[in-house]
């Protein structure tokens, strides 16, 4: 049973996308704030009328979000490419 619902977030083409790593959940938002709200809504829909334990999750799983930073965010060092 997992106590964490984990998402991977990317920013491409003017929008953020979030995909759960350990559940079939995905959403997007044009701003980070919109993405946060959409992740919350998507989680609510996923668990609606379901026992989280039957889906392999703790009753109230934590939500962990990982971000991919573009290469420019951490420097222009040619060795880092």
Phi and psi restraints in degrees (range 20) as a CNS / XPLOR table:
assign (resid 1 and name C) (resid 2 and name N)
       (resid 2 and name CA) (resid 2 and name C) 1.0 -98.0 20.0 2
assign (resid 2 and name N) (resid 2 and name CA)
       (resid 2 and name C) (resid 3 and name N) 1.0 135.0 20.0 2
assign (resid 2 and name C) (resid 3 and name N)
       (resid 3 and name CA) (resid 3 and name C) 1.0 -96.1 20.0 2
assign (resid 3 and name N) (resid 3 and name CA)
       (resid 3 and name C) (resid 4 and name N) 1.0 2.7 20.0 2
assign (resid 3 and name C) (resid 4 and name N)
       (resid 4 and name CA) (resid 4 and name C) 1.0 -131.6 20.0 2
assign (resid 4 and name N) (resid 4 and name CA)
       (resid 4 and name C) (resid 5 and name N) 1.0 131.9 20.0 2
assign (resid 4 and name C) (resid 5 and name N)
       (resid 5 and name CA) (resid 5 and name C) 1.0 -103.8 20.0 2
assign (resid 5 and name N) (resid 5 and name CA)
       (resid 5 and name C) (resid 6 and name N) 1.0 113.3 20.0 2
assign (resid 5 and name C) (resid 6 and name N)
       (resid 6 and name CA) (resid 6 and name C) 1.0 -107.1 20.0 2
assign (resid 6 and name N) (resid 6 and name CA)
       (resid 6 and name C) (resid 7 and name N) 1.0 133.1 20.0 2
assign (resid 6 and name C) (resid 7 and name N)
       (resid 7 and name CA) (resid 7 and name C) 1.0 -119.4 20.0 2
assign (resid 7 and name N) (resid 7 and name CA)
       (resid 7 and name C) (resid 8 and name N) 1.0 146.1 20.0 2
assign (resid 7 and name C) (resid 8 and name N)
       (resid 8 and name CA) (resid 8 and name C) 1.0 -110.2 20.0 2
assign (resid 8 and name N) (resid 8 and name CA)
       (resid 8 and name C) (resid 9 and name N) 1.0 127.4 20.0 2
assign (resid 8 and name C) (resid 9 and name N)
       (resid 9 and name CA) (resid 9 and name C) 1.0 -116.8 20.0 2
assign (resid 9 and name N) (resid 9 and name CA)
       (resid 9 and name C) (resid 10 and name N) 1.0 135.6 20.0 2
assign (resid 9 and name C) (resid 10 and name N)
       (resid 10 and name CA) (resid 10 and name C) 1.0 -129.0 20.0 2
assign (resid 10 and name N) (resid 10 and name CA)
       (resid 10 and name C) (resid 11 and name N) 1.0 154.5 20.0 2
assign (resid 10 and name C) (resid 11 and name N)
       (resid 11 and name CA) (resid 11 and name C) 1.0 -118.4 20.0 2
assign (resid 11 and name N) (resid 11 and name CA)
       (resid 11 and name C) (resid 12 and name N) 1.0 116.0 20.0 2
assign (resid 11 and name C) (resid 12 and name N)
       (resid 12 and name CA) (resid 12 and name C) 1.0 -145.1 20.0 2
assign (resid 12 and name N) (resid 12 and name CA)
       (resid 12 and name C) (resid 13 and name N) 1.0 143.6 20.0 2
assign (resid 12 and name C) (resid 13 and name N)
       (resid 13 and name CA) (resid 13 and name C) 1.0 51.4 20.0 2
assign (resid 13 and name N) (resid 13 and name CA)
       (resid 13 and name C) (resid 14 and name N) 1.0 39.6 20.0 2
assign (resid 13 and name C) (resid 14 and name N)
       (resid 14 and name CA) (resid 14 and name C) 1.0 79.5 20.0 2
assign (resid 14 and name N) (resid 14 and name CA)
       (resid 14 and name C) (resid 15 and name N) 1.0 14.8 20.0 2
assign (resid 14 and name C) (resid 15 and name N)
       (resid 15 and name CA) (resid 15 and name C) 1.0 -147.7 20.0 2
assign (resid 15 and name N) (resid 15 and name CA)
       (resid 15 and name C) (resid 16 and name N) 1.0 152.5 20.0 2
assign (resid 15 and name C) (resid 16 and name N)
       (resid 16 and name CA) (resid 16 and name C) 1.0 -92.7 20.0 2
assign (resid 16 and name N) (resid 16 and name CA)
       (resid 16 and name C) (resid 17 and name N) 1.0 139.2 20.0 2
assign (resid 16 and name C) (resid 17 and name N)
       (resid 17 and name CA) (resid 17 and name C) 1.0 -120.7 20.0 2
assign (resid 17 and name N) (resid 17 and name CA)
       (resid 17 and name C) (resid 18 and name N) 1.0 143.3 20.0 2
assign (resid 17 and name C) (resid 18 and name N)
       (resid 18 and name CA) (resid 18 and name C) 1.0 -128.8 20.0 2
assign (resid 18 and name N) (resid 18 and name CA)
       (resid 18 and name C) (resid 19 and name N) 1.0 128.2 20.0 2
assign (resid 18 and name C) (resid 19 and name N)
       (resid 19 and name CA) (resid 19 and name C) 1.0 -126.0 20.0 2
assign (resid 19 and name N) (resid 19 and name CA)
       (resid 19 and name C) (resid 20 and name N) 1.0 128.1 20.0 2
assign (resid 19 and name C) (resid 20 and name N)
       (resid 20 and name CA) (resid 20 and name C) 1.0 -69.9 20.0 2
assign (resid 20 and name N) (resid 20 and name CA)
       (resid 20 and name C) (resid 21 and name N) 1.0 139.3 20.0 2
assign (resid 20 and name C) (resid 21 and name N)
       (resid 21 and name CA) (resid 21 and name C) 1.0 -83.2 20.0 2
assign (resid 21 and name N) (resid 21 and name CA)
       (resid 21 and name C) (resid 22 and name N) 1.0 -32.4 20.0 2
assign (resid 21 and name C) (resid 22 and name N)
       (resid 22 and name CA) (resid 22 and name C) 1.0 -119.6 20.0 2
assign (resid 22 and name N) (resid 22 and name CA)
       (resid 22 and name C) (resid 23 and name N) 1.0 24.3 20.0 2
assign (resid 22 and name C) (resid 23 and name N)
       (resid 23 and name CA) (resid 23 and name C) 1.0 -160.6 20.0 2
assign (resid 23 and name N) (resid 23 and name CA)
       (resid 23 and name C) (resid 24 and name N) 1.0 155.4 20.0 2
assign (resid 23 and name C) (resid 24 and name N)
       (resid 24 and name CA) (resid 24 and name C) 1.0 -82.2 20.0 2
assign (resid 24 and name N) (resid 24 and name CA)
       (resid 24 and name C) (resid 25 and name N) 1.0 69.7 20.0 2
assign (resid 24 and name C) (resid 25 and name N)
       (resid 25 and name CA) (resid 25 and name C) 1.0 -129.7 20.0 2
assign (resid 25 and name N) (resid 25 and name CA)
       (resid 25 and name C) (resid 26 and name N) 1.0 133.0 20.0 2
assign (resid 25 and name C) (resid 26 and name N)
       (resid 26 and name CA) (resid 26 and name C) 1.0 -148.7 20.0 2
assign (resid 26 and name N) (resid 26 and name CA)
       (resid 26 and name C) (resid 27 and name N) 1.0 148.0 20.0 2
assign (resid 26 and name C) (resid 27 and name N)
       (resid 27 and name CA) (resid 27 and name C) 1.0 -159.9 20.0 2
assign (resid 27 and name N) (resid 27 and name CA)
       (resid 27 and name C) (resid 28 and name N) 1.0 178.7 20.0 2
assign (resid 27 and name C) (resid 28 and name N)
       (resid 28 and name CA) (resid 28 and name C) 1.0 -149.8 20.0 2
assign (resid 28 and name N) (resid 28 and name CA)
       (resid 28 and name C) (resid 29 and name N) 1.0 169.9 20.0 2
assign (resid 28 and name C) (resid 29 and name N)
       (resid 29 and name CA) (resid 29 and name C) 1.0 -160.8 20.0 2
assign (resid 29 and name N) (resid 29 and name CA)
       (resid 29 and name C) (resid 30 and name N) 1.0 149.2 20.0 2
assign (resid 29 and name C) (resid 30 and name N)
       (resid 30 and name CA) (resid 30 and name C) 1.0 -76.8 20.0 2
assign (resid 30 and name N) (resid 30 and name CA)
       (resid 30 and name C) (resid 31 and name N) 1.0 -26.8 20.0 2
assign (resid 30 and name C) (resid 31 and name N)
       (resid 31 and name CA) (resid 31 and name C) 1.0 -122.6 20.0 2
assign (resid 31 and name N) (resid 31 and name CA)
       (resid 31 and name C) (resid 32 and name N) 1.0 163.2 20.0 2
assign (resid 31 and name C) (resid 32 and name N)
       (resid 32 and name CA) (resid 32 and name C) 1.0 -64.4 20.0 2
assign (resid 32 and name N) (resid 32 and name CA)
       (resid 32 and name C) (resid 33 and name N) 1.0 -37.6 20.0 2
assign (resid 32 and name C) (resid 33 and name N)
       (resid 33 and name CA) (resid 33 and name C) 1.0 -63.1 20.0 2
assign (resid 33 and name N) (resid 33 and name CA)
       (resid 33 and name C) (resid 34 and name N) 1.0 -42.1 20.0 2
assign (resid 33 and name C) (resid 34 and name N)
       (resid 34 and name CA) (resid 34 and name C) 1.0 -64.5 20.0 2
assign (resid 34 and name N) (resid 34 and name CA)
       (resid 34 and name C) (resid 35 and name N) 1.0 -39.9 20.0 2
assign (resid 34 and name C) (resid 35 and name N)
       (resid 35 and name CA) (resid 35 and name C) 1.0 -61.4 20.0 2
assign (resid 35 and name N) (resid 35 and name CA)
       (resid 35 and name C) (resid 36 and name N) 1.0 -44.2 20.0 2
assign (resid 35 and name C) (resid 36 and name N)
       (resid 36 and name CA) (resid 36 and name C) 1.0 -57.7 20.0 2
assign (resid 36 and name N) (resid 36 and name CA)
       (resid 36 and name C) (resid 37 and name N) 1.0 -46.5 20.0 2
assign (resid 36 and name C) (resid 37 and name N)
       (resid 37 and name CA) (resid 37 and name C) 1.0 -63.2 20.0 2
assign (resid 37 and name N) (resid 37 and name CA)
       (resid 37 and name C) (resid 38 and name N) 1.0 -40.4 20.0 2
assign (resid 37 and name C) (resid 38 and name N)
       (resid 38 and name CA) (resid 38 and name C) 1.0 -70.0 20.0 2
assign (resid 38 and name N) (resid 38 and name CA)
       (resid 38 and name C) (resid 39 and name N) 1.0 -34.3 20.0 2
assign (resid 38 and name C) (resid 39 and name N)
       (resid 39 and name CA) (resid 39 and name C) 1.0 -63.3 20.0 2
assign (resid 39 and name N) (resid 39 and name CA)
       (resid 39 and name C) (resid 40 and name N) 1.0 -46.0 20.0 2
assign (resid 39 and name C) (resid 40 and name N)
       (resid 40 and name CA) (resid 40 and name C) 1.0 -58.3 20.0 2
assign (resid 40 and name N) (resid 40 and name CA)
       (resid 40 and name C) (resid 41 and name N) 1.0 -46.1 20.0 2
assign (resid 40 and name C) (resid 41 and name N)
       (resid 41 and name CA) (resid 41 and name C) 1.0 -63.2 20.0 2
assign (resid 41 and name N) (resid 41 and name CA)
       (resid 41 and name C) (resid 42 and name N) 1.0 -42.8 20.0 2
assign (resid 41 and name C) (resid 42 and name N)
       (resid 42 and name CA) (resid 42 and name C) 1.0 -64.6 20.0 2
assign (resid 42 and name N) (resid 42 and name CA)
       (resid 42 and name C) (resid 43 and name N) 1.0 -38.4 20.0 2
assign (resid 42 and name C) (resid 43 and name N)
       (resid 43 and name CA) (resid 43 and name C) 1.0 -64.8 20.0 2
assign (resid 43 and name N) (resid 43 and name CA)
       (resid 43 and name C) (resid 44 and name N) 1.0 -43.3 20.0 2
assign (resid 43 and name C) (resid 44 and name N)
       (resid 44 and name CA) (resid 44 and name C) 1.0 -60.1 20.0 2
assign (resid 44 and name N) (resid 44 and name CA)
       (resid 44 and name C) (resid 45 and name N) 1.0 -42.3 20.0 2
assign (resid 44 and name C) (resid 45 and name N)
       (resid 45 and name CA) (resid 45 and name C) 1.0 -65.5 20.0 2
assign (resid 45 and name N) (resid 45 and name CA)
       (resid 45 and name C) (resid 46 and name N) 1.0 -42.4 20.0 2
assign (resid 45 and name C) (resid 46 and name N)
       (resid 46 and name CA) (resid 46 and name C) 1.0 -59.9 20.0 2
assign (resid 46 and name N) (resid 46 and name CA)
       (resid 46 and name C) (resid 47 and name N) 1.0 -42.7 20.0 2
assign (resid 46 and name C) (resid 47 and name N)
       (resid 47 and name CA) (resid 47 and name C) 1.0 -90.8 20.0 2
assign (resid 47 and name N) (resid 47 and name CA)
       (resid 47 and name C) (resid 48 and name N) 1.0 -4.9 20.0 2
assign (resid 47 and name C) (resid 48 and name N)
       (resid 48 and name CA) (resid 48 and name C) 1.0 -57.5 20.0 2
assign (resid 48 and name N) (resid 48 and name CA)
       (resid 48 and name C) (resid 49 and name N) 1.0 129.2 20.0 2
assign (resid 48 and name C) (resid 49 and name N)
       (resid 49 and name CA) (resid 49 and name C) 1.0 59.3 20.0 2
assign (resid 49 and name N) (resid 49 and name CA)
       (resid 49 and name C) (resid 50 and name N) 1.0 23.0 20.0 2
assign (resid 49 and name C) (resid 50 and name N)
       (resid 50 and name CA) (resid 50 and name C) 1.0 -123.5 20.0 2
assign (resid 50 and name N) (resid 50 and name CA)
       (resid 50 and name C) (resid 51 and name N) 1.0 148.2 20.0 2
assign (resid 50 and name C) (resid 51 and name N)
       (resid 51 and name CA) (resid 51 and name C) 1.0 -85.9 20.0 2
assign (resid 51 and name N) (resid 51 and name CA)
       (resid 51 and name C) (resid 52 and name N) 1.0 117.2 20.0 2
assign (resid 51 and name C) (resid 52 and name N)
       (resid 52 and name CA) (resid 52 and name C) 1.0 -51.8 20.0 2
assign (resid 52 and name N) (resid 52 and name CA)
       (resid 52 and name C) (resid 53 and name N) 1.0 -34.8 20.0 2
assign (resid 52 and name C) (resid 53 and name N)
       (resid 53 and name CA) (resid 53 and name C) 1.0 -62.4 20.0 2
assign (resid 53 and name N) (resid 53 and name CA)
       (resid 53 and name C) (resid 54 and name N) 1.0 -34.8 20.0 2
assign (resid 53 and name C) (resid 54 and name N)
       (resid 54 and name CA) (resid 54 and name C) 1.0 -69.4 20.0 2
assign (resid 54 and name N) (resid 54 and name CA)
       (resid 54 and name C) (resid 55 and name N) 1.0 -16.9 20.0 2
assign (resid 54 and name C) (resid 55 and name N)
       (resid 55 and name CA) (resid 55 and name C) 1.0 -101.4 20.0 2
assign (resid 55 and name N) (resid 55 and name CA)
       (resid 55 and name C) (resid 56 and name N) 1.0 3.3 20.0 2
assign (resid 55 and name C) (resid 56 and name N)
       (resid 56 and name CA) (resid 56 and name C) 1.0 89.4 20.0 2
assign (resid 56 and name N) (resid 56 and name CA)
       (resid 56 and name C) (resid 57 and name N) 1.0 18.6 20.0 2
assign (resid 56 and name C) (resid 57 and name N)
       (resid 57 and name CA) (resid 57 and name C) 1.0 -121.4 20.0 2
assign (resid 57 and name N) (resid 57 and name CA)
       (resid 57 and name C) (resid 58 and name N) 1.0 155.6 20.0 2
assign (resid 57 and name C) (resid 58 and name N)
       (resid 58 and name CA) (resid 58 and name C) 1.0 -65.4 20.0 2
assign (resid 58 and name N) (resid 58 and name CA)
       (resid 58 and name C) (resid 59 and name N) 1.0 165.3 20.0 2
assign (resid 58 and name C) (resid 59 and name N)
       (resid 59 and name CA) (resid 59 and name C) 1.0 -57.1 20.0 2
assign (resid 59 and name N) (resid 59 and name CA)
       (resid 59 and name C) (resid 60 and name N) 1.0 -43.4 20.0 2
assign (resid 59 and name C) (resid 60 and name N)
       (resid 60 and name CA) (resid 60 and name C) 1.0 -129.1 20.0 2
assign (resid 60 and name N) (resid 60 and name CA)
       (resid 60 and name C) (resid 61 and name N) 1.0 79.8 20.0 2
assign (resid 60 and name C) (resid 61 and name N)
       (resid 61 and name CA) (resid 61 and name C) 1.0 -68.7 20.0 2
assign (resid 61 and name N) (resid 61 and name CA)
       (resid 61 and name C) (resid 62 and name N) 1.0 147.2 20.0 2
assign (resid 61 and name C) (resid 62 and name N)
       (resid 62 and name CA) (resid 62 and name C) 1.0 -73.3 20.0 2
assign (resid 62 and name N) (resid 62 and name CA)
       (resid 62 and name C) (resid 63 and name N) 1.0 156.6 20.0 2
assign (resid 62 and name C) (resid 63 and name N)
       (resid 63 and name CA) (resid 63 and name C) 1.0 -113.0 20.0 2
assign (resid 63 and name N) (resid 63 and name CA)
       (resid 63 and name C) (resid 64 and name N) 1.0 123.2 20.0 2
assign (resid 63 and name C) (resid 64 and name N)
       (resid 64 and name CA) (resid 64 and name C) 1.0 -114.8 20.0 2
assign (resid 64 and name N) (resid 64 and name CA)
       (resid 64 and name C) (resid 65 and name N) 1.0 129.1 20.0 2
assign (resid 64 and name C) (resid 65 and name N)
       (resid 65 and name CA) (resid 65 and name C) 1.0 -119.5 20.0 2
assign (resid 65 and name N) (resid 65 and name CA)
       (resid 65 and name C) (resid 66 and name N) 1.0 125.3 20.0 2
assign (resid 65 and name C) (resid 66 and name N)
       (resid 66 and name CA) (resid 66 and name C) 1.0 -106.6 20.0 2
assign (resid 66 and name N) (resid 66 and name CA)
       (resid 66 and name C) (resid 67 and name N) 1.0 139.1 20.0 2
assign (resid 66 and name C) (resid 67 and name N)
       (resid 67 and name CA) (resid 67 and name C) 1.0 -113.0 20.0 2
assign (resid 67 and name N) (resid 67 and name CA)
       (resid 67 and name C) (resid 68 and name N) 1.0 142.2 20.0 2
assign (resid 67 and name C) (resid 68 and name N)
       (resid 68 and name CA) (resid 68 and name C) 1.0 -95.4 20.0 2
assign (resid 68 and name N) (resid 68 and name CA)
       (resid 68 and name C) (resid 69 and name N) 1.0 124.0 20.0 2
assign (resid 68 and name C) (resid 69 and name N)
       (resid 69 and name CA) (resid 69 and name C) 1.0 -95.5 20.0 2
assign (resid 69 and name N) (resid 69 and name CA)
       (resid 69 and name C) (resid 70 and name N) 1.0 136.1 20.0 2
assign (resid 69 and name C) (resid 70 and name N)
       (resid 70 and name CA) (resid 70 and name C) 1.0 -65.7 20.0 2
assign (resid 70 and name N) (resid 70 and name CA)
       (resid 70 and name C) (resid 71 and name N) 1.0 154.8 20.0 2
assign (resid 70 and name C) (resid 71 and name N)
       (resid 71 and name CA) (resid 71 and name C) 1.0 -57.1 20.0 2
assign (resid 71 and name N) (resid 71 and name CA)
       (resid 71 and name C) (resid 72 and name N) 1.0 -33.8 20.0 2
assign (resid 71 and name C) (resid 72 and name N)
       (resid 72 and name CA) (resid 72 and name C) 1.0 -64.1 20.0 2
assign (resid 72 and name N) (resid 72 and name CA)
       (resid 72 and name C) (resid 73 and name N) 1.0 -23.1 20.0 2
assign (resid 72 and name C) (resid 73 and name N)
       (resid 73 and name CA) (resid 73 and name C) 1.0 -68.4 20.0 2
assign (resid 73 and name N) (resid 73 and name CA)
       (resid 73 and name C) (resid 74 and name N) 1.0 -25.9 20.0 2
assign (resid 73 and name C) (resid 74 and name N)
       (resid 74 and name CA) (resid 74 and name C) 1.0 -117.8 20.0 2
assign (resid 74 and name N) (resid 74 and name CA)
       (resid 74 and name C) (resid 75 and name N) 1.0 19.4 20.0 2
assign (resid 74 and name C) (resid 75 and name N)
       (resid 75 and name CA) (resid 75 and name C) 1.0 128.1 20.0 2
assign (resid 75 and name N) (resid 75 and name CA)
       (resid 75 and name C) (resid 76 and name N) 1.0 165.5 20.0 2
assign (resid 75 and name C) (resid 76 and name N)
       (resid 76 and name CA) (resid 76 and name C) 1.0 -105.4 20.0 2
assign (resid 76 and name N) (resid 76 and name CA)
       (resid 76 and name C) (resid 77 and name N) 1.0 17.7 20.0 2
assign (resid 76 and name C) (resid 77 and name N)
       (resid 77 and name CA) (resid 77 and name C) 1.0 -63.9 20.0 2
assign (resid 77 and name N) (resid 77 and name CA)
       (resid 77 and name C) (resid 78 and name N) 1.0 122.0 20.0 2
assign (resid 77 and name C) (resid 78 and name N)
       (resid 78 and name CA) (resid 78 and name C) 1.0 -60.3 20.0 2
assign (resid 78 and name N) (resid 78 and name CA)
       (resid 78 and name C) (resid 79 and name N) 1.0 -30.1 20.0 2
assign (resid 78 and name C) (resid 79 and name N)
       (resid 79 and name CA) (resid 79 and name C) 1.0 -69.7 20.0 2
assign (resid 79 and name N) (resid 79 and name CA)
       (resid 79 and name C) (resid 80 and name N) 1.0 -21.7 20.0 2
assign (resid 79 and name C) (resid 80 and name N)
       (resid 80 and name CA) (resid 80 and name C) 1.0 -83.5 20.0 2
assign (resid 80 and name N) (resid 80 and name CA)
       (resid 80 and name C) (resid 81 and name N) 1.0 -1.2 20.0 2
